[in-house]
Amino acid sequence: MWLPLNTVCLRRQAVCRRSVAIALLKCSRHRGNANVSLFTHSAGLSTKTCKALLYRKHGDPSKVVKLENIDLPPLSSKDVLVKILAAPVNPSDINMIQGTYAILPDLPAVGGNEGVAQVVEVGSQVQSLKTGDWVIPKDAGLGTWSTEAVLAEDDVISLPNNIPLLSAATLGVNPCTAFRMLSDFEDLKEGDSVIQNAANSGVGQAVIQIAAARGINTINVVRDRPEFTQLSDRLKAMGATHVIKEEALRRPEIKELFKICPKPKLALNGVGGKSATELLRHLHFGGSMVTYGGMAKQPVTVPVSALIFKDVKVRGFWVTQWKRDHSKDGSAFRSMLDELCCLIQQGKLTAPACTEVSLEDYSKALDTAMQPFTSAKQVLIM
């Protein structure tokens, strides 16, 4: 989700300083901190190195991101050494590099907020993980675009290693966002309806599949394009009930759809602008519109009539904040991941269309990820 949030670029209290240029002792990670800095890099305390995609200043990713060798810190008693297996390129990663995201790491920083890694060594006091386990980050900012990392045990959470690699690599952001939005804002029952724009995005595809598994109808709005029919067929194969073009929301024919499909109780907005306003127009009385992205980079306009006569609720959702709000008691996150992995194992939740790119070809992945109408998520394979 593209979020040009220049005005709310929050650096939460004292972020641990990590530097590639000088030797630093490894900072222990504290939940009160912003948790946006990458793992510690030490220039003199360890001879073990890895490759990583670093940026030393904010700007155009194609210009500021470089593949470099960096030193890994020594393994402490509560750390794990992991080999990164795969890490996607998400819009939030691009926004962080550009310097426009809501949270920013100290520079220099390793890119990447999501991915899956395999534990190759554990510290003497690590209890919840063992060699061979697959893990994903609990929070944003670990710096996943690297071949290896030394991470605190508490900064990662395990996954079953019998799910597809690409599903594991892309599990921590989009499916979690979809899961929470479908669970936390309206009491949706089997047969109810949800309407969403950006339906072909990573979040949109996860919404379609999770909703289908729960027997919930989805009305999926996408921008018109030459290959609309193929896209519609692909989304319906995932479980989409209806797939319509943006302009269809503004035509009288939309009333025909609601003769065979209940008015949606929930609208999910990843675009903003006129698209969001149109979603509001079709909400059921008392329904909720949840905004999780702003791809159009335009404000959400709420008609007064929707507030007065339909009593709609307008909310926002950021999965990073949800994770932080539930960080002290990890049971909610654990339960959500278990349910999502169960859907994956049952074949009811698949990864979005992905293009696997070697770390050395990172420039191609970054350039492709920034193009409009990108149909496949770029995933760096280490």
C-alpha positions as CSV (number, residue, x, y, z in Angstrom):
1,M,0.0,0.0,0.0
2,W,1.5,3.3,-1.1
3,L,1.5,5.7,1.8
4,P,3.1,9.1,1.1
5,L,2.8,10.1,4.8
6,N,5.3,13.0,4.9
7,T,3.3,14.8,7.5
8,V,3.3,11.9,10.0
9,C,6.8,10.6,9.6
10,L,7.1,9.4,13.2
11,R,10.4,8.5,14.8
12,R,9.2,6.9,18.0
13,Q,11.4,7.4,21.1
14,A,15.0,6.5,21.0
15,V,15.7,4.1,18.2
16,C,18.8,2.0,18.8
17,R,21.6,3.4,16.6
18,R,23.0,0.9,14.2
19,S,25.9,1.8,12.0
20,V,27.7,0.1,9.2
21,A,30.5,2.5,9.2
22,I,31.7,2.0,12.8
23,A,31.9,-0.9,15.2
24,L,29.0,-1.0,17.6
25,L,28.0,-3.3,20.4
26,K,24.8,-5.0,19.6
27,C,21.8,-3.1,21.0
28,S,19.2,-5.2,22.7
29,R,15.8,-4.6,21.2
30,H,13.2,-3.0,23.4
31,R,9.5,-3.1,22.6
32,G,9.1,0.5,23.6
33,N,11.4,1.6,20.8
34,A,10.4,2.1,17.2
35,N,11.8,-1.2,16.1
36,V,12.6,0.2,12.7
37,S,16.4,-0.2,12.8
38,L,18.0,-3.2,11.2
39,F,20.1,-5.8,13.1
40,T,23.4,-4.6,14.5
41,H,26.3,-4.5,12.1
42,S,29.8,-4.6,13.6
43,A,32.9,-3.7,11.6
44,G,35.4,-5.2,14.0
45,L,33.8,-7.6,16.3
46,S,33.1,-10.4,13.9
47,T,34.7,-11.8,10.8
48,K,31.5,-13.3,9.4
49,T,30.0,-11.2,6.6
50,C,26.9,-11.3,4.5
51,K,25.5,-9.5,1.5
52,A,22.8,-6.9,2.0
53,L,20.9,-4.1,0.1
54,L,21.9,-0.9,1.9
55,Y,20.8,2.7,1.4
56,R,22.8,5.5,3.0
57,K,20.3,8.2,2.2
58,H,16.7,8.6,1.2
59,G,15.7,8.9,-2.4
60,D,15.0,7.1,-5.6
61,P,15.5,3.4,-4.8
62,S,17.2,2.8,-8.1
63,K,19.8,5.3,-7.2
64,V,20.4,4.9,-3.4
65,V,20.1,1.2,-2.9
66,K,23.4,-0.7,-3.3
67,L,24.5,-4.4,-2.8
68,E,27.3,-4.4,-0.2
69,N,29.1,-6.8,2.1
70,I,28.5,-6.1,5.7
71,D,29.9,-7.6,8.9
72,L,27.6,-9.6,11.2
73,P,27.8,-9.1,15.0
74,P,28.7,-11.9,17.3
75,L,25.9,-14.1,18.5
76,S,24.7,-13.3,22.0
77,S,23.0,-15.7,24.3
78,K,19.5,-14.6,23.3
79,D,20.1,-14.2,19.6
80,V,19.7,-16.4,16.6
81,L,21.7,-16.5,13.4
82,V,19.4,-16.9,10.4
83,K,19.8,-17.4,6.7
84,I,17.3,-15.3,4.8
85,L,15.5,-17.5,2.3
86,A,13.2,-15.0,0.5
87,A,12.0,-11.4,0.9
88,P,9.5,-9.5,-1.1
89,V,9.6,-5.9,-2.3
90,N,6.5,-4.2,-0.8
91,P,5.3,-0.6,-1.4
92,S,6.1,0.2,2.2
93,D,9.7,-0.8,1.5
94,I,9.9,1.6,-1.3
95,N,8.3,4.3,0.8
96,M,10.9,3.8,3.6
97,I,13.7,4.2,1.1
98,Q,12.1,7.3,-0.3
99,G,11.8,8.7,3.2
100,T,8.0,9.1,3.0
101,Y,6.8,6.3,5.3
102,A,5.3,6.7,8.8
103,I,8.4,5.2,10.4
104,L,12.0,5.4,9.2
105,P,15.2,3.7,10.3
106,D,18.4,5.4,11.1
107,L,20.8,5.4,8.2
108,P,22.5,3.5,6.8
109,A,19.8,0.9,6.7
110,V,19.2,-2.5,5.2
111,G,15.9,-2.5,3.1
112,G,13.1,-4.9,3.5
113,N,10.4,-5.4,6.2
114,E,9.1,-8.8,5.3
115,G,10.5,-12.3,4.5
116,V,11.2,-15.7,5.7
117,A,14.5,-17.0,7.2
118,Q,15.8,-20.3,8.5
119,V,17.5,-20.5,11.9
120,V,21.1,-21.8,11.5
121,E,22.5,-21.2,15.0
122,V,20.9,-20.3,18.4
123,G,22.3,-18.6,21.4
124,S,22.8,-20.5,24.7
125,Q,19.6,-19.0,26.3
126,V,17.3,-19.2,23.3
127,Q,14.2,-21.4,24.2
128,S,11.5,-20.9,21.7
129,L,13.6,-21.6,18.5
130,K,15.9,-24.3,17.2
131,T,18.1,-24.9,14.3
132,G,16.1,-25.5,11.1
133,D,13.0,-23.5,12.2
134,W,11.5,-21.0,9.7
135,V,10.9,-17.6,11.1
136,I,9.4,-14.2,10.0
137,P,9.8,-10.8,11.6
138,K,7.3,-9.8,14.3
139,D,7.6,-6.1,13.4
140,A,8.8,-3.8,10.6
141,G,12.3,-2.7,10.2
142,L,14.5,-5.7,10.7
143,G,16.1,-5.3,7.3
144,T,15.3,-8.5,5.4
145,W,17.1,-7.8,2.1
146,S,20.2,-9.6,3.2
147,T,21.6,-13.1,3.0
148,E,22.0,-13.6,6.7
149,A,21.2,-11.8,10.0
150,V,21.7,-11.9,13.7
151,L,18.4,-11.3,15.4
152,A,17.0,-11.3,18.9
153,E,14.8,-14.3,19.6
154,D,12.0,-12.0,20.6
155,D,12.0,-10.2,17.2
156,V,10.9,-13.2,15.2
157,I,8.2,-15.8,15.3
158,S,8.2,-19.3,13.9
159,L,6.2,-20.8,11.0
160,P,5.8,-24.4,9.9
161,N,8.4,-25.2,7.3
162,N,6.1,-27.3,5.2
163,I,4.3,-24.4,3.6
164,P,5.4,-23.0,0.2
165,L,8.4,-20.7,0.4
166,L,6.6,-17.8,-1.3
167,S,3.6,-18.1,1.0
168,A,5.9,-17.9,4.0
169,A,7.9,-15.0,2.6
170,T,4.7,-12.9,2.0
171,L,2.7,-13.9,5.0
172,G,3.6,-11.2,7.6
173,V,2.1,-8.1,5.9
174,N,-0.7,-8.6,3.4
175,P,-2.5,-11.7,4.7
176,C,-2.3,-10.4,8.2
177,T,-3.8,-7.0,7.1
178,A,-6.6,-8.8,5.3
179,F,-7.3,-11.1,8.2
180,R,-7.5,-8.3,10.8
181,M,-9.7,-6.1,8.6
182,L,-12.1,-9.0,8.0
183,S,-12.2,-9.8,11.7
184,D,-12.0,-6.6,13.7
185,F,-14.4,-4.0,12.3
186,E,-17.7,-5.7,11.5
187,D,-19.3,-8.9,12.7
188,L,-19.4,-10.7,9.3
189,K,-21.4,-13.8,9.0
190,E,-21.6,-16.4,6.2
191,G,-23.5,-14.9,3.3
192,D,-22.5,-11.3,4.1
193,S,-20.7,-9.1,1.6
194,V,-17.5,-7.1,1.5
195,I,-16.6,-4.6,-1.2
196,Q,-13.0,-3.6,-1.9
197,N,-10.9,-1.6,-4.4
198,A,-7.3,-2.6,-5.3
199,A,-8.7,-6.1,-5.4
200,N,-5.7,-7.4,-7.4
201,S,-3.2,-6.2,-4.8
202,G,-1.6,-8.5,-2.3
203,V,-4.0,-7.5,0.4
204,G,-6.9,-7.7,-2.1
205,Q,-6.1,-11.3,-3.1
206,A,-5.7,-12.3,0.5
207,V,-9.1,-10.7,1.3
208,I,-10.7,-12.7,-1.5
209,Q,-9.3,-16.0,-0.3
210,I,-9.9,-15.5,3.5
211,A,-13.4,-14.3,2.8
212,A,-14.2,-17.2,0.6
213,A,-13.0,-19.6,3.3
214,R,-15.5,-18.0,5.6
215,G,-18.4,-18.0,3.1
216,I,-18.3,-14.2,2.7
217,N,-19.1,-12.6,-0.7
218,T,-16.6,-10.2,-2.1
219,I,-17.3,-7.4,-4.6
220,N,-13.9,-6.7,-6.1
221,V,-13.1,-3.4,-7.9
222,V,-10.2,-3.0,-10.2
223,R,-9.0,-0.4,-12.6
224,D,-9.8,-1.0,-16.3
225,R,-6.9,-2.5,-18.3
226,P,-6.4,-4.4,-21.6
227,E,-6.2,-7.7,-19.8
228,F,-9.3,-7.1,-17.5
229,T,-11.0,-10.4,-18.5
230,Q,-7.9,-12.5,-17.7
231,L,-7.5,-10.7,-14.3
232,S,-11.2,-11.1,-13.6
233,D,-10.9,-14.9,-14.3
234,R,-7.9,-15.2,-12.1
235,L,-9.5,-13.4,-9.1
236,K,-12.7,-15.5,-9.5
237,A,-10.5,-18.7,-9.5
238,M,-9.3,-17.5,-6.1
239,G,-12.8,-17.2,-4.8
240,A,-13.9,-13.7,-5.8
241,T,-17.7,-13.5,-6.1
242,H,-17.9,-10.5,-8.4
243,V,-15.2,-8.5,-10.2
244,I,-16.1,-5.1,-11.6
245,K,-14.3,-2.1,-13.1
246,E,-14.0,1.2,-11.2
247,E,-16.3,3.0,-13.6
248,A,-19.1,0.4,-13.0
249,L,-19.5,1.8,-9.4
250,R,-20.9,5.0,-10.9
251,R,-23.3,3.4,-13.3
252,P,-27.0,2.5,-12.7
253,E,-26.2,-1.2,-13.5
254,I,-24.6,-1.6,-10.1
255,K,-28.1,-1.8,-8.7
256,E,-28.6,-5.0,-10.6
257,L,-25.7,-6.5,-8.7
258,F,-27.2,-5.8,-5.4
259,K,-30.3,-7.7,-6.4
260,I,-28.3,-10.9,-6.2
261,C,-25.7,-9.9,-3.6
262,P,-26.4,-8.2,-0.2
263,K,-25.2,-4.7,0.3
264,P,-21.7,-4.8,1.8
265,K,-21.3,-4.3,5.6
266,L,-17.6,-3.6,5.1
267,A,-15.6,-1.6,2.5
268,L,-11.9,-1.9,2.3
269,N,-10.1,1.0,0.7
270,G,-6.5,0.8,-0.5
271,V,-6.8,3.6,-3.1
272,G,-8.4,6.7,-1.7
273,G,-9.8,9.6,-3.8
274,K,-13.0,9.1,-5.8
275,S,-12.7,5.3,-5.6
276,A,-13.1,5.5,-1.8
277,T,-16.1,7.8,-2.1
278,E,-17.8,5.3,-4.4
279,L,-17.2,2.5,-2.0
280,L,-19.0,4.5,0.7
281,R,-22.0,5.1,-1.5
282,H,-22.7,1.4,-1.7
283,L,-22.2,0.5,2.0
284,H,-25.0,-1.0,4.0
285,F,-26.6,1.2,6.6
286,G,-24.2,1.4,9.6
287,G,-21.4,-0.3,7.7
288,S,-17.7,0.5,8.0
289,M,-15.1,1.6,5.5
290,V,-11.5,0.8,6.5
291,T,-8.7,2.5,4.8
292,Y,-5.3,0.7,4.7
293,G,-3.6,2.4,1.8
294,G,-3.6,5.4,-0.4
295,M,-2.4,4.3,-3.9
296,A,-4.1,7.3,-5.6
297,K,-2.3,9.7,-3.3
298,Q,-5.6,11.6,-3.0
299,P,-7.6,12.3,0.2
300,V,-10.7,10.3,1.2
301,T,-13.8,12.5,0.8
302,V,-16.8,11.4,2.9
303,P,-20.2,12.6,1.8
304,V,-22.2,14.3,4.6
305,S,-25.2,12.2,3.6
306,A,-23.3,9.0,4.2
307,L,-22.6,10.0,7.7
308,I,-26.0,11.4,8.5
309,F,-28.4,9.1,6.7
310,K,-26.4,5.9,6.5
311,D,-24.5,6.2,9.8
312,V,-21.3,4.8,8.2
313,K,-18.1,4.5,10.1
314,V,-14.8,5.6,8.6
315,R,-11.8,3.9,10.1
316,G,-8.1,3.3,9.3
317,F,-5.9,0.2,9.8
318,W,-2.1,-0.3,9.9
319,V,-0.9,-3.8,10.6
320,T,2.4,-2.5,12.1
321,Q,0.5,-0.7,14.8
322,W,-1.7,-3.7,15.4
323,K,1.4,-5.9,16.0
324,R,2.9,-3.3,18.4
325,D,-0.4,-3.1,20.3
326,H,-0.4,-6.8,20.8
327,S,3.4,-7.3,21.3
328,K,3.3,-7.9,25.1
329,D,0.9,-10.8,24.7
330,G,1.9,-12.6,21.6
331,S,-1.1,-15.0,21.7
332,A,-3.2,-13.0,19.2
333,F,-0.4,-12.8,16.6
334,R,0.4,-16.5,17.1
335,S,-3.3,-17.5,16.8
336,M,-3.7,-15.4,13.6
337,L,-0.5,-17.0,12.0
338,D,-1.7,-20.5,12.9
339,E,-5.1,-19.9,11.3
340,L,-3.5,-18.4,8.2
341,C,-1.0,-21.3,7.9
342,C,-3.8,-23.7,8.3
343,L,-5.6,-22.1,5.3
344,I,-2.3,-22.3,3.3
345,Q,-1.9,-26.0,4.2
346,Q,-5.5,-26.6,3.1
347,G,-4.9,-24.9,-0.2
348,K,-7.4,-22.1,0.6
349,L,-4.8,-19.3,0.8
350,T,-2.0,-19.0,-1.8
351,A,0.7,-16.4,-2.3
352,P,0.0,-13.6,-4.7
353,A,1.5,-13.9,-8.2
354,C,5.2,-13.6,-7.6
355,T,8.4,-13.1,-9.7
356,E,11.5,-14.6,-8.1
357,V,14.5,-12.4,-8.6
358,S,18.1,-13.1,-7.4
359,L,19.6,-10.7,-4.9
360,E,22.2,-9.7,-7.5
361,D,19.4,-8.6,-9.8
362,Y,17.8,-6.3,-7.2
363,S,17.8,-3.3,-9.5
364,K,15.3,-5.1,-11.8
365,A,13.1,-6.0,-8.9
366,L,13.0,-2.5,-7.5
367,D,12.3,-1.0,-10.9
368,T,9.5,-3.4,-11.7
369,A,7.9,-3.0,-8.2
370,M,7.5,0.7,-8.9
371,Q,5.7,0.4,-12.2
372,P,2.0,0.9,-12.5
373,F,-0.2,-2.1,-13.1
374,T,2.4,-4.4,-11.8
375,S,0.8,-7.8,-11.7
376,A,3.4,-9.8,-9.8
377,K,5.1,-9.2,-6.5
378,Q,8.9,-9.1,-6.8
379,V,10.5,-11.5,-4.3
380,L,14.3,-11.5,-3.7
381,I,15.7,-15.0,-3.5
382,M,18.8,-15.2,-1.4
